[in-house]
Amino acid sequence: MTVIRKEDVINSVADALQYISYYHPLDFVQALDKAYQKEESQAAKDAIAQILINSRMAAEGHRPICQDTGIVTCFVNIGMNVQWEGDLTVQQMVDEGVRQAYTNSDNPLRASVVKDPAGKRINTQDNTPAVVHINMVPGDKVEIQIAAKGGGSENKTKMVMLNPSDDIAEWVEKTLPTMGAGWCPPGMLGIGIGGTAEKAAVLAKESLMEHIDIQELIDRGPQNAEEELRLDIFNRVNKLGIGAQGLGGLTTVVDVKIKTAPTHAASKPVCMIPNCAATRHVHFTLDGSGPAELIPPKLEDWPDITWEAGKNTRRVNLDEVTKKDVQEWKTGETVLLSGKILTGRDAAHKRIQEMLESGEGLPEGVDFNGKFIYYVGPVDAVGDEVVGPAGPTTSTRMDKFTDMMLSQTGLTGMIGKAERGPAAIESIKQHKAVYLMAVGGAAYLVAKAIKKARVVAFEDLGMEAIYEFEVEDMPVTVAVDSTGTNAHQIGPDTWKVKIAEAESSS
């Protein structure tokens, strides 16, 4: 009979969550490096380079890979011969580990979990509770798989109840383009098939915990229907040309994982969950001898990749740029921003809308006229940092506020990640504004470009407050220019054709 102490579970969970906040799994780093080496789209290659550079910086600095440090999912396999020492449930032990990890003063992680989700949505302040799945298995050990999943990728989950004769790969191929780029490709797809609706979702999430091995599967060939399906989906998805950050390119996914379960003869439940470029998970086993020991990877295991802005890069002083100036910027251009920008996300936009509708006007000290707004919720700063990791959030969540901001505040442009919807693009075109895209999954790299930061309004909103950032050479791409030309439409369309042409000529 193995005795597992509650302190060992708590300490192991806390250590694991700190570990995955700044260490990418090496198999993912190596898969991204392979994607970088073969990528032919310059926009996608630049994006992957920034993701890999950010990954190494986070590993060196022990700071989060992404500002969205996720909601915690934990799979706990408990041996039937295990005995617990302590007075806490497994859920309580995991939650205490989460609490300690996310409030660690050396590397505080952003608390994103809210309670009362259908009501006031109040932040729990410590990222608890975790989502814990418990399974009883033979043996005398406790195996734990733990992940921190960002909202951008989690929100792109798709689920369907197919007919038994329907083609799963065909459904994925049709569905994936509807997910946009908010899940920050290149990443992984986890697909759960069978069981019931909720079982398929759990299978999909659990599959994302597995090691990347698609290349080994390609080399040896599939040996069963599940492996054949993995390869079919992998090939179909990458032929879509979506590419890194949705800008068009050869690699959209680095692996496809599938887990299945027996299902009703009349049913074919399928759930697809993407993992983003900030893939974060680790596995460990407790055998009663103490907390898990997680071995840090070696920095020399990261590829030696550098990124520099090209000769045609546009350098912009945000304190002097005019609305007329931005009309010269063209979709696909790289721009280095220097000067002052304001920030704001969902909660700030909603409050601004309420203040404008009531006639109260903008809060004191906030002036968007001629300015850019950055969609970001940064991690708290530590030490001599100006701000913690501060990568972009998914811009489509702000689409419903875009026309208000452009028509009523004098805003010149917006900075975020992923595509904009048709109404937002039409508003950008109408107001001769511009939308710039920063690389999702490069939060620590972006933060290094921020030289000063201060809260200017809505301090009670925490990471959703309005900040003023002073940036220097912050790299962005023009995603929608003042004519409404959209990189997230042009890029994938172009590369889908190029991939098809290359395949037909080979």
C-alpha positions in Angstrom: 0.0 0.0 0.0 1.5 3.3 -1.1 0.9 6.3 1.1 0.6 9.7 -0.8 1.0 12.8 1.3 -1.1 15.8 0.5 2.0 18.1 0.7 3.6 16.1 -2.1 0.5 16.5 -4.4 0.3 20.2 -3.6 4.0 20.9 -4.0 4.2 18.9 -7.2 1.2 20.6 -8.8 2.6 24.1 -7.9 6.0 23.2 -9.2 4.6 21.8 -12.4 2.5 24.8 -13.2 5.5 27.1 -12.6 7.6 24.8 -14.8 5.1 24.8 -17.8 4.6 28.5 -17.6 8.1 29.1 -18.9 9.3 25.8 -20.4 7.7 24.7 -23.7 7.7 20.9 -24.1 10.9 20.2 -26.1 9.0 18.0 -28.6 6.9 21.1 -29.4 10.0 23.3 -29.7 11.6 20.7 -32.1 8.4 20.5 -34.2 8.2 24.3 -34.5 11.9 24.3 -35.5 11.2 21.8 -38.3 8.2 23.9 -39.4 10.4 27.0 -39.4 13.1 25.4 -41.5 10.7 24.3 -44.3 8.4 27.3 -44.2 8.3 29.3 -47.5 5.9 32.0 -46.5 8.0 34.9 -45.1 5.1 36.2 -42.9 4.7 32.7 -41.4 8.4 32.2 -41.0 8.8 35.5 -39.2 5.9 34.6 -36.8 7.4 31.2 -36.0 10.8 32.8 -35.4 9.3 35.2 -32.9 7.5 32.3 -31.2 10.8 30.3 -30.9 12.8 33.3 -29.7 10.1 34.1 -27.1 10.2 30.4 -26.0 13.9 30.6 -25.3 13.7 34.0 -23.6 10.9 32.6 -21.3 13.0 29.5 -20.5 16.0 31.7 -19.7 14.1 34.3 -17.7 11.7 32.0 -15.9 8.7 34.2 -17.0 5.5 33.1 -18.8 5.6 32.1 -22.4 2.2 33.8 -22.9 0.4 36.4 -20.8 -2.7 34.1 -20.8 -1.4 31.6 -18.3 -4.5 29.6 -18.8 -7.1 27.6 -16.9 -5.7 24.5 -15.3 -6.8 21.0 -16.4 -5.6 18.0 -14.5 -6.0 14.3 -15.2 -5.3 12.3 -12.1 -5.0 8.5 -12.4 -5.1 7.0 -8.9 -3.9 3.4 -8.3 -6.4 1.3 -6.5 -3.8 0.4 -3.8 -3.0 4.1 -2.9 -3.8 5.4 0.5 -4.0 9.2 1.2 -2.3 10.9 4.1 -4.2 14.2 4.8 -7.7 15.6 5.1 -8.1 17.2 1.6 -9.9 15.8 -1.4 -7.9 15.4 -4.6 -9.7 18.5 -6.0 -8.7 20.5 -2.9 -5.1 19.4 -3.1 -4.9 20.3 -6.8 -6.5 23.7 -6.2 -4.1 24.5 -3.4 -1.2 23.7 -5.8 -2.8 26.0 -8.4 -3.2 28.7 -5.8 0.4 28.5 -4.7 1.7 28.5 -8.3 -0.4 31.4 -9.5 0.4 33.6 -6.5 4.2 32.8 -6.5 5.9 36.2 -5.9 9.0 35.2 -8.0 6.8 34.4 -11.1 3.2 35.4 -10.5 0.9 34.0 -13.1 -2.1 35.8 -14.5 -5.3 34.8 -12.7 -8.0 34.4 -15.4 -10.6 32.2 -13.8 -14.0 33.8 -13.0 -16.8 32.5 -10.9 -20.5 33.2 -11.5 -19.8 32.7 -15.3 -23.4 33.5 -16.3 -23.6 36.5 -14.0 -21.1 38.9 -12.6 -18.0 36.9 -13.7 -15.9 37.7 -10.7 -12.2 36.8 -10.8 -11.3 34.3 -8.2 -7.9 36.0 -7.9 -5.8 32.8 -7.7 -6.9 30.9 -10.8 -8.8 28.3 -8.9 -10.7 26.0 -9.2 -8.9 23.7 -11.6 -10.8 21.3 -13.9 -9.9 17.9 -12.4 -10.6 14.5 -14.0 -10.1 11.5 -11.7 -9.7 8.0 -12.9 -9.2 4.9 -10.7 -6.6 2.5 -12.2 -4.7 -0.7 -11.2 -1.5 -0.1 -9.2 0.0 1.7 -6.3 1.0 5.1 -7.8 -0.7 8.4 -8.7 0.0 9.7 -12.3 -0.8 13.3 -13.0 -1.1 15.0 -16.3 -1.5 18.8 -16.0 -1.9 21.6 -18.5 -2.6 25.3 -18.5 -4.9 26.1 -21.5 -5.3 29.6 -22.8 -8.7 31.1 -23.6 -7.9 31.9 -27.2 -7.4 28.3 -28.2 -10.0 26.9 -25.8 -12.7 29.2 -27.3 -12.2 27.6 -30.7 -13.3 24.2 -29.6 -15.8 22.6 -32.0 -18.2 19.8 -31.4 -20.6 17.8 -33.6 -22.8 14.8 -33.5 -22.1 13.1 -36.9 -24.0 10.3 -38.5 -22.2 7.0 -38.3 -21.4 7.0 -42.0 -20.0 10.6 -42.0 -16.4 11.3 -42.8 -14.6 12.8 -39.7 -11.6 14.2 -41.7 -14.0 15.9 -44.1 -15.8 17.6 -41.1 -12.4 18.8 -39.7 -11.3 20.1 -43.1 -14.6 22.0 -43.5 -14.7 23.2 -39.9 -11.1 24.3 -39.2 -11.2 27.4 -41.4 -14.2 28.7 -39.5 -12.1 28.8 -36.3 -10.0 31.7 -37.6 -6.6 32.3 -36.2 -7.5 33.1 -32.6 -6.1 29.7 -31.5 -2.6 30.9 -32.5 -1.4 28.3 -35.0 0.8 26.5 -35.5 -0.3 24.1 -32.8 -1.9 20.7 -32.3 -5.4 19.4 -32.8 -6.9 17.1 -30.2 -9.8 15.0 -31.4 -12.1 12.9 -29.3 -14.4 10.4 -31.0 -17.1 8.3 -29.4 -18.6 7.8 -26.1 -21.2 10.5 -25.5 -21.0 14.2 -26.1 -19.2 15.0 -22.8 -16.9 12.0 -23.1 -15.7 13.1 -26.6 -14.7 16.5 -25.2 -12.7 14.9 -22.4 -11.0 12.5 -24.8 -10.1 15.4 -27.0 -8.5 17.4 -24.1 -6.7 14.3 -22.8 -5.2 13.6 -26.3 -3.4 17.0 -26.2 -1.3 15.7 -23.3 0.4 13.2 -25.7 3.9 13.4 -27.1 4.3 14.8 -30.7 5.1 11.8 -32.9 3.5 12.6 -36.3 6.9 12.4 -38.1 7.5 8.9 -36.7 4.1 7.9 -37.8 4.7 9.2 -41.3 8.1 7.4 -41.5 6.7 4.0 -40.5 3.2 4.3 -41.9 -0.2 3.9 -40.2 -1.0 0.6 -38.7 -4.7 1.0 -37.9 -7.7 3.2 -38.8 -7.0 5.7 -36.0 -3.5 6.4 -37.3 -4.8 6.6 -40.9 -7.3 9.2 -39.7 -4.5 11.2 -37.9 -2.5 11.4 -41.1 -5.5 12.2 -43.3 -6.5 15.1 -41.0 -2.8 16.3 -40.7 -2.4 16.5 -44.5 -5.8 18.0 -45.2 -5.4 20.7 -42.5 -1.9 21.7 -43.7 -3.1 21.9 -47.3 -5.6 24.6 -46.2 -2.7 27.1 -46.2 -3.8 28.8 -43.0 -0.2 28.9 -41.7 1.4 30.5 -38.6 -0.9 33.1 -37.0 -3.3 32.6 -39.9 -1.1 34.6 -42.3 -0.8 31.8 -44.8 1.9 29.2 -45.0 2.8 25.5 -45.1 2.4 24.5 -41.4 -0.9 25.0 -39.6 -0.6 22.0 -37.3 2.4 20.1 -36.1 0.5 17.1 -35.0 -3.0 15.6 -34.7 -4.0 13.5 -31.7 -7.0 11.2 -31.5 -8.5 9.3 -28.6 -11.6 7.1 -29.0 -14.2 5.3 -26.9 -17.0 2.9 -27.8 -20.2 4.7 -28.6 -23.9 4.1 -29.4 -24.6 2.5 -32.7 -26.7 5.5 -33.8 -24.0 8.1 -32.7 -20.7 9.5 -33.8 -19.8 12.3 -31.3 -16.7 14.2 -32.3 -15.0 17.0 -30.4 -12.0 19.0 -31.8 -9.9 21.1 -29.4 -6.8 23.0 -30.7 -3.6 23.7 -28.7 -2.0 27.0 -29.4 1.6 28.1 -29.9 1.8 28.3 -26.1 1.3 24.6 -25.6 1.9 23.9 -21.9 1.7 20.5 -20.2 3.7 18.1 -18.1 3.3 14.6 -16.7 4.6 13.2 -13.4 4.2 10.2 -11.1 3.9 10.1 -7.3 5.0 6.9 -5.7 5.1 7.9 -2.0 8.8 8.9 -1.9 8.1 12.6 -2.1 7.1 15.3 -4.5 7.8 15.0 -8.2 11.2 16.1 -9.5 10.9 18.0 -12.8 14.2 18.2 -14.7 14.8 21.5 -16.4 15.5 21.2 -20.2 18.9 22.5 -21.4 18.9 25.9 -23.1 21.2 24.4 -25.9 18.2 22.3 -26.9 16.5 25.4 -28.3 17.3 26.2 -31.9 19.6 29.1 -32.6 17.1 31.4 -34.4 17.3 35.2 -34.7 14.8 37.6 -36.2 15.4 41.1 -37.5 13.1 43.5 -39.2 13.7 43.6 -43.0 15.0 46.5 -45.0 11.5 47.6 -46.0 10.3 47.8 -42.4 8.3 50.9 -41.6 9.4 52.6 -38.4 6.6 54.7 -36.8 6.6 57.3 -34.0 3.2 56.9 -32.5 3.4 60.3 -30.8 3.5 62.0 -34.2 1.7 59.7 -36.6 -1.5 61.1 -38.2 -4.6 59.5 -39.5 -3.4 60.5 -43.0 -0.1 58.8 -42.4 -1.7 55.4 -41.7 -3.5 55.4 -45.0 -0.1 54.8 -46.7 0.4 51.6 -44.7 -0.3 48.4 -46.7 -1.5 45.0 -45.6 1.5 42.6 -45.0 3.9 45.4 -44.1 6.1 45.0 -41.0 5.9 48.0 -38.7 8.1 48.9 -35.7 6.1 51.0 -33.3 7.7 53.5 -30.9 5.8 55.9 -28.6 2.6 55.8 -26.4 -0.3 53.3 -26.9 -3.3 52.7 -24.7 -4.6 49.2 -23.8 -8.1 47.7 -23.3 -9.9 44.4 -23.5 -13.5 43.2 -23.2 -14.3 44.6 -19.8 -12.7 48.0 -20.5 -14.6 48.3 -23.8 -17.9 47.4 -22.2 -17.4 50.0 -19.5 -16.4 52.7 -22.1 -19.6 51.8 -24.0 -21.7 52.3 -20.9 -20.0 55.6 -20.1 -20.5 57.0 -23.6 -24.1 55.9 -23.8 -24.8 57.6 -20.5 -23.3 60.8 -21.6 -20.6 60.6 -19.0 -17.8 60.5 -21.6 -14.4 58.8 -21.3 -12.8 58.5 -17.9 -10.5 61.3 -16.8 -7.0 61.0 -18.3 -8.1 58.8 -21.2 -7.8 60.2 -24.7 -8.0 57.9 -27.7 -7.9 60.6 -30.3 -5.2 59.9 -32.8 -4.0 56.9 -30.7 -3.7 53.2 -31.0 -5.3 50.7 -28.6 -3.6 47.4 -27.8 -5.8 44.4 -26.9 -3.8 43.0 -24.0 -4.1 41.7 -20.4 -0.5 41.6 -19.1 1.0 39.5 -16.4 2.1 41.4 -13.2 5.7 42.8 -13.3 8.4 41.4 -11.1 11.8 42.8 -10.1 12.8 45.6 -12.4 10.3 44.7 -15.1 8.1 47.5 -16.4 5.4 45.0 -17.1 5.1 41.2 -17.3 4.6 39.2 -20.5 2.1 41.2 -22.6 1.2 39.4 -25.8 -2.0 40.3 -27.7 -5.4 38.8 -27.0 -7.9 37.6 -29.6 -9.2 40.7 -31.5 -12.6 39.3 -32.6 -13.9 39.7 -29.1 -13.6 43.5 -29.5 -15.3 43.5 -32.9 -18.7 44.6 -31.5 -17.1 47.6 -30.0 -15.0 48.6 -33.0 -17.4 51.0 -34.7 -18.1 52.7 -31.5 -14.4 53.2 -30.8 -13.6 54.5 -34.3 -16.6 56.7 -34.6 -16.8 58.2 -31.1 -13.3 58.3 -29.7 -11.1 59.3 -32.6 -9.1 56.1 -32.4 -6.6 55.7 -35.3 -5.9 52.0 -35.0 -5.9 48.7 -33.1 -3.3 46.1 -32.2 -4.2 42.5 -31.4 -4.0 39.0 -32.7 -5.9 37.0 -35.3 -8.5 38.1 -37.8 -11.3 40.6 -37.6 -14.9 40.0 -38.6 -16.6 41.5 -41.6 -18.4 44.3 -39.7 -15.1 45.4 -38.0 -13.3 45.4 -41.3 -16.0 47.5 -42.9 -15.7 50.0 -40.0 -11.9 50.1 -40.4 -12.4 50.8 -44.1 -15.1 53.4 -43.5 -13.0 55.3 -40.9 -9.7 55.0 -42.8 -8.2 53.3 -39.7 -5.8 50.3 -39.5 -5.6 47.0 -37.6 -2.1 45.7 -36.7 -1.3 42.2 -35.6 1.3 41.2 -33.0 2.4 37.6 -32.7 0.3 35.5 -30.3 2.6 33.2 -28.3 5.4 35.8 -28.1 4.3 37.6 -24.9 7.7 37.9 -23.2 9.4 39.1 -26.4 6.7 41.8 -26.8 7.0 42.9 -23.2 10.7 43.6 -23.8 9.6 46.4 -26.2 7.5 48.1 -23.5 9.7 50.7 -21.7 7.2 52.3 -19.5 3.7 51.3 -18.2 1.1 52.9 -16.0 -2.6 52.4 -15.2 -4.7 55.3 -16.4 -8.2 54.1 -15.8 -10.3 51.2 -14.4 -7.7 50.0 -12.0 -10.3 47.8 -10.3 -10.4 45.6 -13.5 -6.9 44.3 -12.8 -5.2 43.0 -15.9 -8.2 44.4 -17.9 -7.5 47.9 -16.7 -6.5 50.6 -19.3 -2.8 51.1 -19.3 -0.6 53.5 -21.1 2.5 51.8 -22.5 5.5 53.5 -24.0 7.0 51.1 -26.5 10.2 51.0 -28.5 10.4 49.1 -31.8 7.4 46.9 -31.0 7.1 44.5 -34.1 3.6 44.3 -35.7 2.2 43.4 -39.1 -0.4 45.4 -40.9 -3.3 42.9 -41.0 -6.1 45.2 -42.3 -5.2 48.4 -44.0 -7.3 51.6 -44.4 -8.8 50.1 -47.6 -10.1 47.0 -45.8 -7.5 44.7 -47.4 -7.3 41.7 -45.1 -4.1 39.7 -44.6 -6.1 36.8 -43.0 -8.0 36.4 -46.2 -5.3 37.0 -48.7 -2.6 34.9 -47.0 -4.4 31.6 -46.6 -6.2 31.9 -50.0 -2.8 32.5 -51.7 -1.0 29.6 -49.9 -3.8 27.1 -50.4 -3.4 27.6 -54.1 0.4 27.5 -53.9 0.3 24.2 -52.0 -2.2 22.7 -54.4 -0.1 23.8 -57.4 3.1 22.4 -55.9 1.4 19.1 -55.2 0.0 18.7 -58.7 3.4 19.5 -60.3 5.4 17.1 -58.1 
